[in-house]
Each structure stands twice: as structure tokens, then as C-alpha cells.
């Protein structure tokens, strides 16, 4: 009985492998993708997911990553240059340089995402990303994380979905946004947020594409008094 069960498992496994090998001949897989990722797409993608995928594929085709050109938006060489600044609150000489960077960034090619994390998703993701350092700030400095407009990020790195968003630190006492947490400036103004698979929890990683400064986010959480 046990031998028959083992033979059945081996047979089923063999059939599955054979089916995958046959199917792989009919599924186009780009150099950026794996067969497993492609199979997951066909099994899980909705109509809107495919639309976003095709749009991102078009962007990648129009802007090939050949070492000289970049994808939808400029990917900054300097890690500090990738974060957009509030042009209303910086020195004139810095503002001129920032305006040049904005002009080169091609923000018009960015695609606002329809599938985004909410404030709680982002806060939880950043707590994990900072290995719990954010927890003390949330509790003792009475700060919550708010997320702004998100843009589809084609650099999914094999994940199901990735977006790039600005974040804001909101003080629950003053009812206003604030600068970096007192005494420990470890948070950046924007991050990538991604889902490893469909319906999975959101995770955070360092920002990989330049996105516009989110003035609406700051205005929304600005105190009126």
C-alpha cells in the first residue's frame, strides 16, 4: 500500500513537470522574468493587473535598460538625489538644482497606481523594515506614518506588485506633520512598497525610482491652527 502511494506521488510529480516543460514552450518569458513568475501571472492576474503589466512592458521597451538609458523615470546614481524636495522650503541655489532634476526625471511617464497600501499597511511595513526602531517613535513620540500618492514601479524584482510612495510623519498630539523623529533621523521621505504575492502583506524597501514631492499629502495633514 505504501509502495503504491509512493509510486503515485512520483507519477503525479512527473506529470506536473512534463506539463510545465510542454507549457514553457508556448509561454514567452522575457529576460527579466522567470517561468514560475509567468505561470503565477496567468493564474492570478486580473484584467487590470494585465493592463498595468502591458503598460509597464511598453515603458520598458521604450526605455531599455542598456546601461545608458533608464526606465520610466530617472534612477539617480546618488542615493540622496533620488528623494524629491519641497521647492517651497529650500534655499534658492538648491531650488535651481532641484528644478533641473525634476525636469530630467520625466515624471509624466509615471503611472499612478490603483493598487496601493493604506496608512496602516505602510506603517506596519516600515516597522518591519526598520527592525522595530519605528515602534518606539510611534509610542513615545506619538507619531503615525501616513502615505501619499503611489506610482507603479516596474522594478518588481520578481514580486507580485511594487509601488513607490512618499510618506509623512503625523504627530497625534499636534495634529500636524513634522520633520524627522526627535533624536533619530532614520526614516526617509519615500519608499518602495511591494507584495511578494497576490493578497500578501505589504513590505517596504529603499526607494528605487524618483517620484514627485507630494504637496497634497503635506497639505492634507497640515494643522489649520
LINMO-V815989 format. One line per field, one symbol per residue. psi: psi as a letter, one per 30 degrees, with the letter a starting at -180 (. if undefined). burial: # if it has 24 or more other ideal C-beta (glycine too) atoms within 12 Angstrom, else .. A space follows every 10 residues. Layout:
psi=???
burial=???
This chain:
psi=eeeeeeeeee eeeeeeeeee eeefffkkjl fflleeeeee efffkleeee eeeeeeeeee efikigfela belkjkekef ffkkljffgl leeeeeeeee eeeffhfffk jkkfjllaee eeeeefeeeg hfefeeeeee ghklkkkakk kkjfifhfle kklkkklkjk jfefhlllal kkfiifklfl lkklkelkfl lklllkkflk llkieeeeee gkkg.
burial=.......... .......... .......... ..#...#..# #.......#. .##.###.## .........# #####..... .#####.... .......#.. ##..#.#.## ###.###.#. #######.## ...#..##.. #.######## ######..## ########## #.....##.. #.....#### #####..... .######### ####..##.. #....
